[in-house]
Amino acid sequence: MAASEQPRAEELLARARRAFLEEFGAEPELAVSAPGRVNLIGEHTDYNQGLVLPMALELVTVLVGSPRTDGLVSLLTTSEDADEPRRLQFPLPTDKRPLEPGTPHWANYVKGVIQHYPAAPLPGFSAVVVSSVPLGGGLSSSASLEVATYTFLQQLCPDSGTIAARAQVCQRAEHSFAGVPCGIMDQLIALLGQKGHALLIDCRSGALLVPSHLVIRSSWMGHVHCLARQTHTRPCHLPLLCLCPRSLETSLVPLSDPKLAVLITNSNVRHSLGSSEYPLRRRQCEEVARALGKESLREVQREELEAGRELVSGEAFRRARHVVGEIQRTAQAAAALSRGDYRAFGRLMVESHHSLRDDYEVSCPELDQLVEAALSAPGVYGSRMTGGGFGGCTVTLLEASAASLVMQHIQVDR
């Protein structure tokens, strides 16, 4: 699946406006968008306070809507992959009657953000969701929807929160309403991603340092539209700021070489991170950190892990070995990308995939086959599974001139 084959944000916006007009009988007043992401390297490290290196995608979630005065929220998604029903209505939460997760599952991400949104009073609203981010593909369709929802709520009832605080609200929504104990990478890249750059995120407690040249908007693509009012939002340039006492340090890594391409291939195998496997691995990582007397695996060196091997089960040791090694690989990969050493970056991608397959055990035959097919093609620097695993997508770094042939090669090999 190449992003270029997917509808652009403008097309999604037009589709969403048509759907809203058909469903609610009027033009929507507001529209927002938030991107999906692909993680180049640094898998299952964010919730271990490690390093990650994602990039925002042109695949986006668009949300259009209008406020209403009856205290109700009316939602529609056009995604054919979303579970039924694709239309639903519910009242805004109150202290005595908070929102609760339920069915359909896709709406839980919206409900969670509404429930945890910090500003008040929040009016009811009608909204339509249209997205080009594949569900369950490991490209963060959930965080894309969460951030789009938060951005939409900001237009209805402005908040005073920092970027870090907004990301944490969206993360909390996923924890409490989707049952997924995710890290914060996906929400942060949806808020901070810039075209032509990857974003190195240090997920260890510290300070979120926003570069002075960064332009902060309500969403990555700046797509906050007022469709029926004569108001608009404006970007603002900020100096270097500490946005939250417990937050994360980020740095942009250029990824705009015209000779370089990033290929995303969908295995079309669906996964559910809410299953027992994701929480189990997180618990195993925490178990190893405790056994070694550390707050998280970020504080553990390989030598320490090897020395404490007998303190934990063999399976937990392998999980931790992946995380500790992956954090080191991510630091090396960011440095390699910064200096334009794509071959070194590619080798680290392959090492990452092998570790995810053998130690973390979150790959699957379909993903392994896609990686092997990509690596056997000329012009490819590296390839790996991306996302939570058990299906989803692979990400491949390659020469731009080889992209068409590599895509054909992968299709033939499958």
C-alpha positions as a Python dict, from the first residue, in 0.01 Angstrom:
ca = {
    (1, 'M'): (0, 0, 0),
    (2, 'A'): (159, 325, -108),
    (3, 'A'): (34, 647, 43),
    (4, 'S'): (28, 803, -302),
    (5, 'E'): (-247, 558, -401),
    (6, 'Q'): (-474, 679, -122),
    (7, 'P'): (-712, 977, -146),
    (8, 'R'): (-560, 1309, -49),
    (9, 'A'): (-687, 1510, 246),
    (10, 'E'): (-875, 1744, 15),
    (11, 'E'): (-1063, 1450, -139),
    (12, 'L'): (-1146, 1314, 205),
    (13, 'L'): (-1271, 1656, 310),
    (14, 'A'): (-1503, 1675, 9),
    (15, 'R'): (-1628, 1323, 81),
    (16, 'A'): (-1689, 1408, 447),
    (17, 'R'): (-1880, 1725, 359),
    (18, 'R'): (-2105, 1534, 120),
    (19, 'A'): (-2172, 1266, 381),
    (20, 'F'): (-2252, 1527, 645),
    (21, 'L'): (-2493, 1710, 415),
    (22, 'E'): (-2666, 1384, 331),
    (23, 'E'): (-2685, 1269, 693),
    (24, 'F'): (-2771, 1594, 871),
    (25, 'G'): (-2926, 1809, 598),
    (26, 'A'): (-2683, 2101, 625),
    (27, 'E'): (-2323, 2190, 548),
    (28, 'P'): (-2077, 2125, 834),
    (29, 'E'): (-1932, 2433, 1001),
    (30, 'L'): (-1593, 2291, 1101),
    (31, 'A'): (-1338, 2047, 966),
    (32, 'V'): (-1015, 1913, 1113),
    (33, 'S'): (-762, 1648, 1020),
    (34, 'A'): (-490, 1447, 1192),
    (35, 'P'): (-235, 1215, 1030),
    (36, 'G'): (-158, 851, 1068),
    (37, 'R'): (202, 756, 1123),
    (38, 'V'): (458, 496, 1039),
    (39, 'N'): (724, 409, 1291),
    (40, 'L'): (1055, 377, 1110),
    (41, 'I'): (1223, 210, 1407),
    (42, 'G'): (1173, 186, 1783),
    (43, 'E'): (894, -69, 1823),
    (44, 'H'): (738, -143, 2162),
    (45, 'T'): (981, 96, 2328),
    (46, 'D'): (760, 397, 2402),
    (47, 'Y'): (584, 238, 2700),
    (48, 'N'): (928, 135, 2826),
    (49, 'Q'): (1040, 501, 2830),
    (50, 'G'): (1260, 436, 2529),
    (51, 'L'): (1330, 603, 2195),
    (52, 'V'): (1104, 596, 1889),
    (53, 'L'): (1143, 738, 1538),
    (54, 'P'): (804, 780, 1368),
    (55, 'M'): (701, 1000, 1079),
    (56, 'A'): (359, 1145, 1003),
    (57, 'L'): (186, 1025, 687),
    (58, 'E'): (-31, 1180, 420),
    (59, 'L'): (-289, 922, 528),
    (60, 'V'): (-525, 1122, 748),
    (61, 'T'): (-846, 1116, 945),
    (62, 'V'): (-1082, 1401, 859),
    (63, 'L'): (-1362, 1498, 1095),
    (64, 'V'): (-1628, 1752, 994),
    (65, 'G'): (-1915, 1870, 1206),
    (66, 'S'): (-2127, 2140, 1364),
    (67, 'P'): (-2230, 2222, 1721),
    (68, 'R'): (-2582, 2150, 1841),
    (69, 'T'): (-2782, 2280, 2135),
    (70, 'D'): (-2955, 1967, 2265),
    (71, 'G'): (-2656, 1821, 2452),
    (72, 'L'): (-2630, 1521, 2220),
    (73, 'V'): (-2340, 1386, 2015),
    (74, 'S'): (-2435, 1231, 1682),
    (75, 'L'): (-2161, 1045, 1493),
    (76, 'L'): (-2122, 877, 1155),
    (77, 'T'): (-1819, 701, 1012),
    (78, 'T'): (-1790, 616, 644),
    (79, 'S'): (-1527, 347, 699),
    (80, 'E'): (-1639, 12, 564),
    (81, 'D'): (-1393, -162, 797),
    (82, 'A'): (-1546, -10, 1111),
    (83, 'D'): (-1772, -229, 1319),
    (84, 'E'): (-2147, -171, 1321),
    (85, 'P'): (-2333, 42, 1387),
    (86, 'R'): (-2164, 319, 1194),
    (87, 'R'): (-2417, 572, 1318),
    (88, 'L'): (-2481, 642, 1685),
    (89, 'Q'): (-2602, 912, 1919),
    (90, 'F'): (-2537, 964, 2289),
    (91, 'P'): (-2564, 1246, 2546),
    (92, 'L'): (-2264, 1446, 2663),
    (93, 'P'): (-2110, 1314, 2986),
    (94, 'T'): (-2196, 1458, 3325),
    (95, 'D'): (-2043, 1405, 3669),
    (96, 'K'): (-2324, 1164, 3754),
    (97, 'R'): (-2341, 1003, 3412),
    (98, 'P'): (-1995, 966, 3255),
    (99, 'L'): (-1946, 807, 2918),
    (100, 'E'): (-1850, 441, 2912),
    (101, 'P'): (-1690, 225, 2642),
    (102, 'G'): (-1911, -10, 2446),
    (103, 'T'): (-2006, -86, 2090),
    (104, 'P'): (-1934, 14, 1824),
    (105, 'H'): (-1565, -5, 1909),
    (106, 'W'): (-1459, 269, 1665),
    (107, 'A'): (-1665, 523, 1860),
    (108, 'N'): (-1482, 447, 2186),
    (109, 'Y'): (-1187, 658, 2073),
    (110, 'V'): (-1418, 957, 2023),
    (111, 'K'): (-1602, 892, 2349),
    (112, 'G'): (-1278, 863, 2543),
    (113, 'V'): (-1150, 1199, 2423),
    (114, 'I'): (-1485, 1364, 2501),
    (115, 'Q'): (-1488, 1211, 2850),
    (116, 'H'): (-1135, 1329, 2932),
    (117, 'Y'): (-1147, 1665, 2752),
    (118, 'P'): (-1035, 1926, 3008),
    (119, 'A'): (-1228, 2237, 2898),
    (120, 'A'): (-1593, 2321, 2961),
    (121, 'P'): (-1872, 2374, 2880),
    (122, 'L'): (-1858, 2145, 2581),
    (123, 'P'): (-2161, 2167, 2349),
    (124, 'G'): (-2317, 1874, 2174),
    (125, 'F'): (-2228, 1824, 1811),
    (126, 'S'): (-2291, 1627, 1495),
    (127, 'A'): (-1988, 1490, 1311),
    (128, 'V'): (-1878, 1267, 1026),
    (129, 'V'): (-1548, 1076, 1028),
    (130, 'V'): (-1370, 988, 704),
    (131, 'S'): (-1022, 834, 705),
    (132, 'S'): (-760, 697, 470),
    (133, 'V'): (-566, 539, 759),
    (134, 'P'): (-636, 163, 744),
    (135, 'L'): (-790, 18, 1059),
    (136, 'G'): (-569, -235, 1235),
    (137, 'G'): (-283, -172, 993),
    (138, 'G'): (-27, -55, 1246),
    (139, 'L'): (-40, 301, 1112),
    (140, 'S'): (-214, 446, 1416),
    (141, 'S'): (-568, 492, 1295),
    (142, 'S'): (-674, 514, 1660),
    (143, 'A'): (-445, 803, 1757),
    (144, 'S'): (-531, 978, 1432),
    (145, 'L'): (-900, 967, 1528),
    (146, 'E'): (-826, 1070, 1887),
    (147, 'V'): (-621, 1373, 1784),
    (148, 'A'): (-875, 1472, 1519),
    (149, 'T'): (-1147, 1452, 1784),
    (150, 'Y'): (-947, 1659, 2031),
    (151, 'T'): (-872, 1919, 1764),
    (152, 'F'): (-1242, 1937, 1678),
    (153, 'L'): (-1338, 1982, 2043),
    (154, 'Q'): (-1086, 2265, 2067),
    (155, 'Q'): (-1280, 2453, 1801),
    (156, 'L'): (-1603, 2409, 1999),
    (157, 'C'): (-1457, 2486, 2341),
    (158, 'P'): (-1093, 2607, 2345),
    (159, 'D'): (-860, 2452, 2600),
    (160, 'S'): (-546, 2590, 2760),
    (161, 'G'): (-349, 2266, 2761),
    (162, 'T'): (-1, 2211, 2625),
    (163, 'I'): (74, 1980, 2336),
    (164, 'A'): (201, 1723, 2583),
    (165, 'A'): (-118, 1749, 2787),
    (166, 'R'): (-330, 1703, 2474),
    (167, 'A'): (-134, 1395, 2379),
    (168, 'Q'): (-180, 1257, 2729),
    (169, 'V'): (-558, 1309, 2713),
    (170, 'C'): (-570, 1113, 2388),
    (171, 'Q'): (-349, 842, 2537),
    (172, 'R'): (-574, 822, 2843),
    (173, 'A'): (-874, 784, 2614),
    (174, 'E'): (-713, 483, 2447),
    (175, 'H'): (-621, 329, 2782),
    (176, 'S'): (-961, 367, 2942),
    (177, 'F'): (-1200, 334, 2647),
    (178, 'A'): (-1016, 96, 2413),
    (179, 'G'): (-838, -107, 2680),
    (180, 'V'): (-499, -64, 2513),
    (181, 'P'): (-211, 35, 2747),
    (182, 'C'): (-30, 216, 2466),
    (183, 'G'): (264, 452, 2494),
    (184, 'I'): (238, 812, 2381),
    (185, 'M'): (430, 800, 2053),
    (186, 'D'): (127, 784, 1826),
    (187, 'Q'): (-50, 1080, 1978),
    (188, 'L'): (265, 1295, 1982),
    (189, 'I'): (358, 1235, 1620),
    (190, 'A'): (0, 1317, 1517),
    (191, 'L'): (38, 1651, 1696),
    (192, 'L'): (402, 1735, 1618),
    (193, 'G'): (483, 1562, 1288),
    (194, 'Q'): (623, 1772, 1005),
    (195, 'K'): (636, 1692, 636),
    (196, 'G'): (980, 1581, 521),
    (197, 'H'): (1094, 1484, 871),
    (198, 'A'): (1090, 1195, 1111),
    (199, 'L'): (1054, 1279, 1480),
    (200, 'L'): (1289, 1126, 1735),
    (201, 'I'): (1095, 1105, 2060),
    (202, 'D'): (1256, 1031, 2394),
    (203, 'C'): (974, 879, 2596),
    (204, 'R'): (1159, 903, 2926),
    (205, 'S'): (1023, 1144, 3186),
    (206, 'G'): (1173, 1485, 3136),
    (207, 'A'): (1076, 1796, 2947),
    (208, 'L'): (916, 1821, 2605),
    (209, 'L'): (1143, 2062, 2419),
    (210, 'V'): (977, 2215, 2117),
    (211, 'P'): (1228, 2353, 1863),
    (212, 'S'): (1207, 2729, 1820),
    (213, 'H'): (1144, 2699, 1445),
    (214, 'L'): (846, 2468, 1489),
    (215, 'V'): (509, 2605, 1385),
    (216, 'I'): (233, 2480, 1614),
    (217, 'R'): (-107, 2422, 1455),
    (218, 'S'): (-421, 2248, 1568),
    (219, 'S'): (-331, 1952, 1349),
    (220, 'W'): (-27, 1836, 1157),
    (221, 'M'): (-150, 1945, 815),
    (222, 'G'): (-293, 2272, 940),
    (223, 'H'): (-636, 2160, 820),
    (224, 'V'): (-862, 2338, 1062),
    (225, 'H'): (-1133, 2487, 847),
    (226, 'C'): (-1425, 2704, 947),
    (227, 'L'): (-1673, 2616, 677),
    (228, 'A'): (-1966, 2834, 776),
    (229, 'R'): (-1823, 3108, 997),
    (230, 'Q'): (-1594, 3402, 930),
    (231, 'T'): (-1332, 3292, 1181),
    (232, 'H'): (-1015, 3093, 1149),
    (233, 'T'): (-722, 2958, 1343),
    (234, 'R'): (-369, 3082, 1298),
    (235, 'P'): (-32, 2914, 1352),
    (236, 'C'): (196, 3057, 1617),
    (237, 'H'): (574, 3042, 1643),
    (238, 'L'): (698, 2944, 1986),
    (239, 'P'): (1042, 2977, 2144),
    (240, 'L'): (1201, 2672, 2304),
    (241, 'L'): (955, 2576, 2575),
    (242, 'C'): (913, 2316, 2845),
    (243, 'L'): (550, 2223, 2792),
    (244, 'C'): (490, 1978, 3073),
    (245, 'P'): (680, 1876, 3387),
    (246, 'R'): (644, 1511, 3293),
    (247, 'S'): (679, 1496, 2921),
    (248, 'L'): (911, 1401, 2641),
    (249, 'E'): (1204, 1538, 2447),
    (250, 'T'): (1175, 1549, 2069),
    (251, 'S'): (1399, 1636, 1777),
    (252, 'L'): (1327, 1653, 1405),
    (253, 'V'): (1533, 1430, 1176),
    (254, 'P'): (1535, 1535, 808),
    (255, 'L'): (1381, 1283, 570),
    (256, 'S'): (1343, 1485, 252),
    (257, 'D'): (1612, 1343, 23),
    (258, 'P'): (1440, 1317, -320),
    (259, 'K'): (1647, 1006, -395),
    (260, 'L'): (1495, 827, -94),
    (261, 'A'): (1153, 666, -60),
    (262, 'V'): (956, 505, 221),
    (263, 'L'): (727, 223, 111),
    (264, 'I'): (444, 98, 330),
    (265, 'T'): (300, -242, 245),
    (266, 'N'): (-19, -372, 405),
    (267, 'S'): (-32, -743, 486),
    (268, 'N'): (-412, -712, 509),
    (269, 'V'): (-393, -918, 826),
    (270, 'R'): (-592, -745, 1100),
    (271, 'H'): (-475, -730, 1457),
    (272, 'S'): (-631, -619, 1782),
    (273, 'L'): (-397, -465, 2038),
    (274, 'G'): (-672, -495, 2294),
    (275, 'S'): (-613, -870, 2298),
    (276, 'S'): (-413, -1029, 2576),
    (277, 'E'): (-82, -1028, 2389),
    (278, 'Y'): (-10, -654, 2404),
    (279, 'P'): (-82, -608, 2777),
    (280, 'L'): (108, -930, 2850),
    (281, 'R'): (426, -800, 2688),
    (282, 'R'): (398, -473, 2871),
    (283, 'R'): (365, -657, 3203),
    (284, 'Q'): (665, -874, 3118),
    (285, 'C'): (877, -567, 3051),
    (286, 'E'): (771, -409, 3379),
    (287, 'E'): (845, -737, 3558),
    (288, 'V'): (1204, -741, 3430),
    (289, 'A'): (1258, -376, 3521),
    (290, 'R'): (1138, -443, 3877),
    (291, 'A'): (1354, -752, 3908),
    (292, 'L'): (1657, -543, 3815),
    (293, 'G'): (1561, -261, 4051),
    (294, 'K'): (1490, -13, 3772),
    (295, 'E'): (1198, 217, 3700),
    (296, 'S'): (1186, 104, 3338),
    (297, 'L'): (1387, -88, 3080),
    (298, 'R'): (1523, 243, 2954),
    (299, 'E'): (1757, 239, 3252),
    (300, 'V'): (1885, -111, 3179),
    (301, 'Q'): (2205, -179, 2987),
    (302, 'R'): (2260, -502, 2795),
    (303, 'E'): (2526, -615, 3041),
    (304, 'E'): (2289, -562, 3335),
    (305, 'L'): (2017, -755, 3159),
    (306, 'E'): (2248, -1048, 3091),
    (307, 'A'): (2371, -1045, 3450),
    (308, 'G'): (2015, -1063, 3581),
    (309, 'R'): (1900, -1330, 3338),
    (310, 'E'): (1825, -1583, 3610),
    (311, 'L'): (1594, -1341, 3793),
    (312, 'V'): (1316, -1366, 3534),
    (313, 'S'): (1162, -1623, 3305),
    (314, 'G'): (1323, -1698, 2971),
    (315, 'E'): (1030, -1544, 2786),
    (316, 'A'): (1038, -1222, 2989),
    (317, 'F'): (1414, -1202, 2934),
    (318, 'R'): (1366, -1221, 2556),
    (319, 'R'): (1102, -948, 2567),
    (320, 'A'): (1339, -723, 2760),
    (321, 'R'): (1631, -809, 2531),
    (322, 'H'): (1431, -679, 2237),
    (323, 'V'): (1343, -353, 2413),
    (324, 'V'): (1694, -281, 2539),
    (325, 'G'): (1843, -357, 2199),
    (326, 'E'): (1572, -163, 2015),
    (327, 'I'): (1636, 151, 2216),
    (328, 'Q'): (2003, 133, 2120),
    (329, 'R'): (1918, 63, 1756),
    (330, 'T'): (1684, 362, 1743),
    (331, 'A'): (1953, 600, 1867),
    (332, 'Q'): (2195, 461, 1610),
    (333, 'A'): (1933, 478, 1335),
    (334, 'A'): (1850, 844, 1403),
    (335, 'A'): (2219, 929, 1384),
    (336, 'A'): (2257, 731, 1060),
    (337, 'L'): (1958, 905, 902),
    (338, 'S'): (2089, 1246, 1006),
    (339, 'R'): (2418, 1185, 826),
    (340, 'G'): (2254, 1026, 522),
    (341, 'D'): (2388, 676, 586),
    (342, 'Y'): (2088, 488, 451),
    (343, 'R'): (2264, 153, 435),
    (344, 'A'): (2339, 164, 807),
    (345, 'F'): (1980, 267, 875),
    (346, 'G'): (1856, -23, 663),
    (347, 'R'): (2070, -275, 848),
    (348, 'L'): (1925, -155, 1177),
    (349, 'M'): (1572, -192, 1037),
    (350, 'V'): (1642, -555, 953),
    (351, 'E'): (1791, -619, 1297),
    (352, 'S'): (1478, -465, 1448),
    (353, 'H'): (1252, -696, 1250),
    (354, 'H'): (1447, -1005, 1350),
    (355, 'S'): (1427, -900, 1715),
    (356, 'L'): (1053, -837, 1690),
    (357, 'R'): (1009, -1175, 1525),
    (358, 'D'): (1233, -1383, 1751),
    (359, 'D'): (1246, -1208, 2091),
    (360, 'Y'): (926, -1004, 2113),
    (361, 'E'): (733, -1253, 1899),
    (362, 'V'): (487, -1005, 1749),
    (363, 'S'): (549, -1072, 1381),
    (364, 'C'): (358, -1324, 1171),
    (365, 'P'): (427, -1525, 852),
    (366, 'E'): (260, -1265, 630),
    (367, 'L'): (480, -985, 764),
    (368, 'D'): (794, -1198, 745),
    (369, 'Q'): (716, -1280, 383),
    (370, 'L'): (672, -913, 293),
    (371, 'V'): (1002, -821, 457),
    (372, 'E'): (1188, -1103, 284),
    (373, 'A'): (1037, -1007, -52),
    (374, 'A'): (1140, -644, -10),
    (375, 'L'): (1494, -731, 97),
    (376, 'S'): (1543, -951, -209),
    (377, 'A'): (1471, -658, -443),
    (378, 'P'): (1742, -425, -576),
    (379, 'G'): (1751, -73, -440),
    (380, 'V'): (1620, -163, -93),
    (381, 'Y'): (1814, -46, 212),
    (382, 'G'): (1605, -215, 478),
    (383, 'S'): (1260, -340, 572),
    (384, 'R'): (1074, -434, 890),
    (385, 'M'): (732, -482, 1039),
    (386, 'T'): (588, -166, 1191),
    (387, 'G'): (322, -108, 1452),
    (388, 'G'): (206, -336, 1729),
    (389, 'G'): (240, -652, 1523),
    (390, 'F'): (32, -966, 1463),
    (391, 'G'): (-45, -826, 1118),
    (392, 'G'): (-59, -477, 982),
    (393, 'C'): (211, -320, 769),
    (394, 'T'): (578, -330, 684),
    (395, 'V'): (792, -24, 622),
    (396, 'T'): (1074, -30, 367),
    (397, 'L'): (1348, 227, 304),
    (398, 'L'): (1462, 226, -58),
    (399, 'E'): (1594, 426, -349),
    (400, 'A'): (1313, 634, -496),
    (401, 'S'): (1404, 522, -848),
    (402, 'A'): (1345, 159, -748),
    (403, 'A'): (1001, 207, -591),
    (404, 'S'): (788, 85, -883),
    (405, 'L'): (1000, -224, -942),
    (406, 'V'): (1011, -308, -572),
    (407, 'M'): (631, -287, -546),
    (408, 'Q'): (598, -518, -847),
    (409, 'H'): (855, -755, -698),
    (410, 'I'): (668, -774, -367),
    (411, 'Q'): (339, -844, -542),
    (412, 'V'): (493, -1123, -751),
    (413, 'D'): (662, -1282, -449),
    (414, 'R'): (332, -1289, -259),
}
